[in-house]
Amino acid sequence: MSKPSILVARAIFPEVLQSLSQVFEVESNQADEVWSAAELTRRMQGKVGALTTGSERIDAALLQANPQLRIVANMAVGFNNFDVPAMTAAGVLASNTPDVLTETTADFGFALLMATARRVTESEHYLRAGLWTKWSYDMFAGSEVHGSTIGIIGMGRIGQGIARRAAHGFGMKVFYHNRSRLSAELENQYKATYVSKDELLKTADHVMLVVPYSAESHHTIGAAELALMKPTATLVNIARGGIVDDAALALALREKRIAAAGLDVFEGEPKVHPDLLTVPNVVLTPHIASSSISTRLAMANLAADNLISFFTKGKSLTPLNTVVA
Ligand code: 8YV
């Protein structure tokens, strides 16, 4: 019996490709070309499964052109690149990679928070530029992290990871805002207090965004929200581009209406709003919050296992929808 054909849309760990090859006829992209929608649609021809990353959009047009497709496994926990209702309507199973990246991503949220509050990259640039000639009492004086108040917007798995680190590692007061309130038990565990978004923005010393992207969460932080924040506050976005209005943020940073920001994700990435590149009080990283070697391997393996399990056992491990086989 011939093996089912799948597409692996981006470069991936060779060992993961190897295990997929034992079950599937694999078309891969180890050159890691970024395909246009038309090219992705064309490459998908004849494939019953695909492994994608957050960069590949699976929408109605692609599905219509590929009626043979049965599953797309995203190597990401976020799935705003999928039109899940269109996939369900087309009978295509969607899966993501939850849990395996939670702690690593929460670690990085903290790395950005620390770098932002304590001005790590700004001061490094100063040093590298040869500008450091003497010690001075207020040189790159930042804001306190330990004992301060963190406001977490989005209290899913990663948000809770941030809350745990904040409360138990740094003695921070934890405020959070979320679509739904956590159980009293979880609130207790994270010493977290549920507040409205406005109250969170007005009171937090550090605001952390960990909310999934959707039409409703588009520009969760824009000019009006930035205006509510304290002038000494910092903002970190490890969620998705589009959660923050990057132009409004760049202006607020330039005018020092908030102290600083740390951004791992951007509207229209990998393009970055040019004004963000010229303001000094922002730490910028290229969407690497989940990028430890072991976590990226675990994500790739889970995406691959979703494909393998679907074709060998009739169900995927971490599905996002239910489809009739
Ligand atoms: C991925 C992410 O690296 O999992 C997510 O949602 O944002 C990152 O961990 C990225 O989406 C590539 O697939």
Residues whose N, C-alpha, C, O or C-beta is under 5 A from the ligand:
A	BS01	8YV	T53 G54 M75 A76 V77 G78 A239 H287 S290
